[in-house]
Each structure stands twice: as C-alpha cells, then as structure tokens.
C-alpha cells in the first residue's frame, strides 16, 4: 500500500477538515465526528449520543457542522 492510500472507514468524499456523520449501533443512533488531515487520516474522533432515532442524530450532526463553520 502506498503512502497516499486511504485506510479505515472515513469516506473518500470527506476532505481535510471536521466532519460529522450518523452511525447506527444496535438500537441506538450516534453522531461520529472526526478531524481529517490532508491524507485522510482521522484524528480527534468523537462519538456523541445516543439519540432516540435517526432524525434526531441527523439534526445534531447538522447543528455541529453549522457551529464548526461559524
């Protein structure tokens, strides 16, 4: 594997900045956040929740993204 190859679970569409996504584990929903460097390596990975349903987790992920961009 070359130095530039992506490894792990971060989507290739995520760029070198902060990202938030929704994760379903068992019967619960969480928001996963990560700071990605320019090579796609995640640092500062954080799991928030649980949230009662997918919509609540999505709403929180959107709020977190808006706060980050302000």
Secondary structure, DSSP 8 states (H G I E B T S, - for coil): --TT---SS--TT--SSEEEEEEEETTEEEEEEEEE-TT--EEEEEEEEEESSHHHHHHHHHHHHHHHH-
